[in-house]
Amino acid sequence: MLNYIDHASDASGTPLLIAHGLFGSGRNWGVIAKRLSDQRRVIAVDMRNHGQSPRAKTNSYTDMAGDLAEVINHIGAPMDVLGHSMGGKTAMTLALTEPDLVRRLVVADIAPVSYKHSQAEFIAAMRGVDLNTVARRSDAAAQLAALGVEPALQSFFTQSLDVAEKRWLLNLDALEANMADILSFPDVQVTFEGPTLFLTGGNSEYVTAEYRPRMKELFPQSHFAKIPDTGHWLHAEKPRDFEAAVRTFLTMKFGTD
């Protein structure tokens, strides 16, 4: 089963499961998870091939949705599910294929479509870091900078670095081999009828108007919101605004309640 961080296991609200994006971890969501745990139990997982979770040869959305389903069934269904980027696609796949496990869905800056860009250059950059010379995360960040990685991503990537063991907490080989699957989205013919929030960065190019019809087709109870002056990593750029938007959506009343 996936490794996860459990926040406020005694809270009374519907539990929330958080699925991070590519190259992330449950630790990345610590501040937001802790703040949201004032009203509900919050579970922040490490996705497969990330953090302390099991390594696997595959990284398909069907498999990753199965991983989340296993965690939810272990803790108790249904749960609210929040996913960012790769985690958002996983959360959508879970809601579409196992709707009884999901009460409400929050999808952060991703759409249920296939993308053409690649993340392979970041894998190459991480492989380019000479870990034998790294005594602290800032050493790795400096090497990433020299390899052309922007400052925000330097900090993000080095959170998945075990400095003491001189290794990345990422299965870079598996992620590279499965990049086509990670960029894709399953061809599904079902819908999720629960309330769904698509929360995007105001400056991000990941979710555009042309994707709206497909989003509404798969998720008829879609709601849309943007956080101004943020990009793809909107939760890291404006965590308080992100938290407020998620909190509002999870507590508001809908006709299905």
KESE-664506 format. One record per residue (C-alpha): residue number from 1; residue in one letter; x, y, z negated. Coordinates in steps of 0.02 Angstrom, whole numbers, always signed. Layout:
{NUM 'A' {X Y Z}}
...
***
This chain:
{1 'M' {+0 +0 +0}}
{2 'L' {+54 +179 +28}}
{3 'N' {+147 +268 -110}}
{4 'Y' {+44 +410 -183}}
{5 'I' {+51 +548 -313}}
{6 'D' {-101 +552 -426}}
{7 'H' {-158 +722 -491}}
{8 'A' {-291 +733 -629}}
{9 'S' {-353 +554 -629}}
{10 'D' {-484 +599 -762}}
{11 'A' {-568 +740 -662}}
{12 'S' {-754 +718 -626}}
{13 'G' {-775 +784 -448}}
{14 'T' {-768 +681 -289}}
{15 'P' {-584 +631 -268}}
{16 'L' {-483 +711 -129}}
{17 'L' {-354 +617 -27}}
{18 'I' {-219 +720 +62}}
{19 'A' {-127 +651 +214}}
{20 'H' {+27 +751 +265}}
{21 'G' {+93 +779 +440}}
{22 'L' {+243 +713 +536}}
{23 'F' {+408 +724 +439}}
{24 'G' {+314 +773 +279}}
{25 'S' {+275 +688 +114}}
{26 'G' {+152 +693 -28}}
{27 'R' {+276 +801 -125}}
{28 'N' {+255 +940 +3}}
{29 'W' {+76 +961 -58}}
{30 'G' {+115 +970 -244}}
{31 'V' {+63 +1151 -276}}
{32 'I' {-100 +1142 -179}}
{33 'A' {-143 +970 -247}}
{34 'K' {-113 +1026 -426}}
{35 'R' {-222 +1180 -407}}
{36 'L' {-364 +1083 -326}}
{37 'S' {-354 +951 -463}}
{38 'D' {-438 +1069 -587}}
{39 'Q' {-605 +1001 -526}}
{40 'R' {-565 +834 -444}}
{41 'R' {-440 +694 -438}}
{42 'V' {-317 +728 -297}}
{43 'I' {-215 +590 -214}}
{44 'A' {-69 +645 -105}}
{45 'V' {+0 +499 -7}}
{46 'D' {+163 +467 +82}}
{47 'M' {+114 +407 +256}}
{48 'R' {+196 +250 +325}}
{49 'N' {+377 +276 +376}}
{50 'H' {+384 +430 +264}}
{51 'G' {+438 +460 +85}}
{52 'Q' {+425 +309 -30}}
{53 'S' {+294 +217 +73}}
{54 'P' {+328 +55 +167}}
{55 'R' {+424 +54 +330}}
{56 'A' {+334 -18 +479}}
{57 'K' {+366 -47 +664}}
{58 'T' {+205 +38 +718}}
{59 'N' {+138 +212 +686}}
{60 'S' {-29 +208 +777}}
{61 'Y' {-179 +303 +712}}
{62 'T' {-276 +142 +693}}
{63 'D' {-141 +74 +580}}
{64 'M' {-121 +236 +482}}
{65 'A' {-309 +251 +458}}
{66 'G' {-305 +74 +390}}
{67 'D' {-171 +129 +266}}
{68 'L' {-284 +270 +203}}
{69 'A' {-433 +152 +193}}
{70 'E' {-331 +35 +83}}
{71 'V' {-292 +177 -38}}
{72 'I' {-473 +236 -43}}
{73 'N' {-539 +61 -74}}
{74 'H' {-410 +40 -212}}
{75 'I' {-462 +201 -299}}
{76 'G' {-647 +201 -258}}
{77 'A' {-750 +262 -111}}
{78 'P' {-808 +380 -48}}
{79 'M' {-676 +516 -54}}
{80 'D' {-653 +685 +28}}
{81 'V' {-507 +678 +148}}
{82 'L' {-389 +818 +201}}
{83 'G' {-260 +791 +336}}
{84 'H' {-134 +906 +420}}
{85 'S' {-68 +878 +596}}
{86 'M' {-27 +691 +610}}
{87 'G' {-118 +668 +445}}
{88 'G' {-266 +762 +518}}
{89 'K' {-276 +644 +665}}
{90 'T' {-264 +498 +545}}
{91 'A' {-403 +571 +437}}
{92 'M' {-513 +594 +590}}
{93 'T' {-481 +416 +646}}
{94 'L' {-526 +353 +472}}
{95 'A' {-688 +454 +468}}
{96 'L' {-739 +393 +640}}
{97 'T' {-700 +209 +608}}
{98 'E' {-740 +195 +421}}
{99 'P' {-871 +332 +390}}
{100 'D' {-931 +257 +227}}
{101 'L' {-762 +294 +149}}
{102 'V' {-767 +482 +186}}
{103 'R' {-888 +609 +111}}
{104 'R' {-814 +768 +185}}
{105 'L' {-669 +794 +304}}
{106 'V' {-544 +937 +316}}
{107 'V' {-432 +940 +470}}
{108 'A' {-288 +1063 +463}}
{109 'D' {-225 +1133 +629}}
{110 'I' {-246 +985 +745}}
{111 'A' {-378 +926 +869}}
{112 'P' {-437 +750 +919}}
{113 'V' {-341 +757 +1083}}
{114 'S' {-175 +701 +1153}}
{115 'Y' {-32 +827 +1157}}
{116 'K' {+110 +840 +1282}}
{117 'H' {+245 +918 +1173}}
{118 'S' {+374 +807 +1088}}
{119 'Q' {+451 +809 +916}}
{120 'A' {+602 +708 +973}}
{121 'E' {+718 +858 +964}}
{122 'F' {+691 +868 +776}}
{123 'I' {+733 +684 +755}}
{124 'A' {+893 +717 +853}}
{125 'A' {+933 +865 +740}}
{126 'M' {+910 +763 +581}}
{127 'R' {+1018 +626 +653}}
{128 'G' {+1147 +759 +692}}
{129 'V' {+1170 +804 +509}}
{130 'D' {+1330 +728 +438}}
{131 'L' {+1258 +663 +275}}
{132 'N' {+1430 +617 +209}}
{133 'T' {+1468 +803 +194}}
{134 'V' {+1303 +849 +110}}
{135 'A' {+1312 +885 -77}}
{136 'R' {+1151 +986 -87}}
{137 'R' {+1000 +1020 +23}}
{138 'S' {+1069 +1188 +75}}
{139 'D' {+1216 +1099 +157}}
{140 'A' {+1096 +1000 +266}}
{141 'A' {+995 +1157 +303}}
{142 'A' {+1153 +1244 +365}}
{143 'Q' {+1190 +1100 +482}}
{144 'L' {+1011 +1100 +545}}
{145 'A' {+1026 +1287 +577}}
{146 'A' {+1183 +1257 +680}}
{147 'L' {+1083 +1131 +781}}
{148 'G' {+950 +1260 +821}}
{149 'V' {+816 +1220 +692}}
{150 'E' {+720 +1373 +631}}
{151 'P' {+731 +1420 +445}}
{152 'A' {+555 +1366 +396}}
{153 'L' {+581 +1193 +468}}
{154 'Q' {+754 +1178 +390}}
{155 'S' {+674 +1189 +218}}
{156 'F' {+532 +1075 +268}}
{157 'F' {+644 +938 +337}}
{158 'T' {+767 +941 +192}}
{159 'Q' {+626 +903 +70}}
{160 'S' {+632 +728 +146}}
{161 'L' {+818 +710 +111}}
{162 'D' {+883 +602 -32}}
{163 'V' {+1045 +695 -66}}
{164 'A' {+1109 +572 -195}}
{165 'E' {+1084 +422 -81}}
{166 'K' {+1133 +522 +73}}
{167 'R' {+986 +464 +176}}
{168 'W' {+828 +532 +254}}
{169 'L' {+666 +474 +174}}
{170 'L' {+600 +452 +351}}
{171 'N' {+607 +301 +465}}
{172 'L' {+676 +403 +609}}
{173 'D' {+695 +251 +722}}
{174 'A' {+512 +200 +704}}
{175 'L' {+448 +378 +721}}
{176 'E' {+548 +403 +880}}
{177 'A' {+492 +236 +953}}
{178 'N' {+310 +278 +917}}
{179 'M' {+312 +461 +968}}
{180 'A' {+191 +429 +1113}}
{181 'D' {+63 +357 +991}}
{182 'I' {+89 +500 +869}}
{183 'L' {+54 +628 +1005}}
{184 'S' {-100 +536 +1067}}
{185 'F' {-274 +511 +994}}
{186 'P' {-381 +352 +1002}}
{187 'D' {-513 +341 +1137}}
{188 'V' {-664 +322 +1024}}
{189 'Q' {-849 +323 +1069}}
{190 'V' {-921 +351 +895}}
{191 'T' {-958 +504 +788}}
{192 'F' {-933 +556 +607}}
{193 'E' {-1093 +634 +541}}
{194 'G' {-1020 +705 +380}}
{195 'P' {-973 +888 +355}}
{196 'T' {-806 +926 +438}}
{197 'L' {-699 +1082 +425}}
{198 'F' {-572 +1121 +560}}
{199 'L' {-454 +1244 +475}}
{200 'T' {-325 +1320 +591}}
{201 'G' {-182 +1444 +590}}
{202 'G' {-225 +1609 +672}}
{203 'N' {-62 +1609 +770}}
{204 'S' {-55 +1423 +805}}
{205 'E' {-73 +1351 +980}}
{206 'Y' {-119 +1176 +921}}
{207 'V' {-308 +1205 +924}}
{208 'T' {-378 +1303 +1070}}
{209 'A' {-553 +1344 +1133}}
{210 'E' {-543 +1209 +1266}}
{211 'Y' {-539 +1075 +1129}}
{212 'R' {-699 +1135 +1044}}
{213 'P' {-821 +1029 +1147}}
{214 'R' {-729 +868 +1103}}
{215 'M' {-718 +918 +920}}
{216 'K' {-905 +951 +913}}
{217 'E' {-943 +793 +1009}}
{218 'L' {-852 +681 +886}}
{219 'F' {-895 +784 +731}}
{220 'P' {-1071 +856 +752}}
{221 'Q' {-1066 +941 +580}}
{222 'S' {-909 +1038 +625}}
{223 'H' {-866 +1203 +541}}
{224 'F' {-723 +1312 +601}}
{225 'A' {-612 +1434 +508}}
{226 'K' {-444 +1519 +536}}
{227 'I' {-314 +1586 +417}}
{228 'P' {-244 +1745 +495}}
{229 'D' {-58 +1771 +523}}
{230 'T' {-13 +1588 +502}}
{231 'G' {+54 +1456 +620}}
{232 'H' {+45 +1267 +621}}
{233 'W' {+108 +1252 +441}}
{234 'L' {-33 +1362 +376}}
{235 'H' {-40 +1275 +207}}
{236 'A' {+143 +1318 +174}}
{237 'E' {+132 +1496 +242}}
{238 'K' {-23 +1548 +145}}
{239 'P' {-56 +1414 +13}}
{240 'R' {-178 +1519 -90}}
{241 'D' {-285 +1560 +62}}
{242 'F' {-278 +1379 +118}}
{243 'E' {-328 +1316 -54}}
{244 'A' {-472 +1439 -64}}
{245 'A' {-541 +1385 +105}}
{246 'V' {-531 +1200 +59}}
{247 'R' {-608 +1229 -113}}
{248 'T' {-753 +1327 -39}}
{249 'F' {-790 +1193 +90}}
{250 'L' {-781 +1048 -33}}
{251 'T' {-902 +1132 -155}}
{252 'M' {-1028 +1212 -40}}
{253 'K' {-1201 +1137 -16}}
{254 'F' {-1253 +1055 +148}}
{255 'G' {-1419 +987 +205}}
{256 'T' {-1353 +810 +187}}
{257 'D' {-1315 +834 +1}}
***
